[in-house]
């Protein structure tokens, strides 16, 4: 599905960014905008309007001409590519405080992958041409933004390392642990999106994900209607770290 003018707001001549103070604080915490002064941030972001997108909406498709990159305020967005046989390879799943396709803004061309809203999201489209023009007029700002490319590179390297060195069970455990708000004791977490997306993100088949959750019951991990109940977070961390013998622990 290609972008249409009716779907995407254009940059106008308004005098302020149509977001609240919490939004601005979140934007300024991102590596792409972290080094900007108040005046510079205003110059880059003035006139932009956040949009609410429903689940299933395609922000862009592979091969579309690159017009916008995106800042996520709320919700979840997956970036993926389809193979010749129709299978879907999920490159990444992005959430609050993250950007999508910002690297393409600097080189132009077509989107190399597709992006779909997987849970209702509030997103700020940023027109690439306006953004790049501002950087050319203010080269010192561009230098302060280079760090974001390094951050993204290290993230991708970490994802590749996980796929190469961890078992499917360990990748599922790592995913769950990242959602935990505690490092020990019990925890209850809500799965942020469908299990089909989780399996794609972790590089395993959906049926394998079900078998892994069944296996993890020995560690006190139970799934309940979109929630996961973990009886011992520290035990799960030990298993994720490669201590296979913890699977022999009998839960009461």
Residue, then its C-alpha position, 0 to 999 in steps of 0.5 A: x500500500x502506497x502513501x497517499x497525500x490524504x494520509x500524511x500531513x505536510x509541513x506547514x508554516x505554523x509557529x509551533x510543534x503540535x505536541x505536548x511537553x511530554x512529547x517534546x521531552x521524549x523527542x529530545x531524549x532520542x539520539x537523533x535530536x539529543x544534541x540540539x538546542x531549543x532553537x535548533x529543535x524548534x527549527x527542525x520540528x516546527x509545523x509537524x503534526x502527529x497522527x493516530x494510525x490503526x492496527x494494520x495500517x501500512x506506513x510505507x511499502x518496500x519500493x515506495x519513494x522515500x518521503x518521510x521518516x517517523x518518530x513513534x510516540x505510542x504503539x508498535x510498528x514492525x519493519x519487514x521484507x517479503x521473500x519471493x515465496x511470500x514469507x515475511x522476515x521481520x527486520x525489527x519491531x519499534x516502539x515509543x521513543x524510536x524512529x523508523x527509516x531515518x537513515x534513508x532520509x540522508x541518502x534518498x531513494x526508495x524504502x528498502x523494506x515495509x512498515x506496518x502498524x501492529x498495535x494502534x500507534x501515534x506517530x510523527x511523520x517527518x518530511x525527509x526533504x525538509x529535514x535534510x535541507x535544514x541540516x544543510x543550512x545548519x551543518x553543526x546540527x548534522x554532526x550532533x546527529x551522527x550518534x543515532x546511526x551508531x546506536x542503530x548499528x550496534x542494535x542490529x549487531x546485537x540482534x544478529x548475535x542473538x540469532x546466531x548464538x542463542x537457542x530459540x528458547x533463550x531468545x524467547x526468554x530474553x524477549x520476556x526479560x526485557x519486558x519485566x520491570x523487576x530483576x527478581x521475584x515474580x512478574x506479570x507482563x502483557x505481550x505487546x503484540x500478536x504471537x505471530x509477530x513475536x515469532x517473526x521478530x525472534x526468527x522462529x516458527x509460530x508452532x515452535x514458539x508454542x512449544x517453547x512456551x510449553x517447555x518454559x512451564x518447567x521454569x514457572x512461566x505460564x501464558x494466560x490470555x495475552x499475559x505471561x506470568x513469571x514466577x521467578x525472574x532470576x531463574x529465567x535469567x539464569x536459563x537465558x544466560x545458558x545455565x541449562x541445568x535450571x530446567x531440572x528445577x521442580x516448581x512447587 
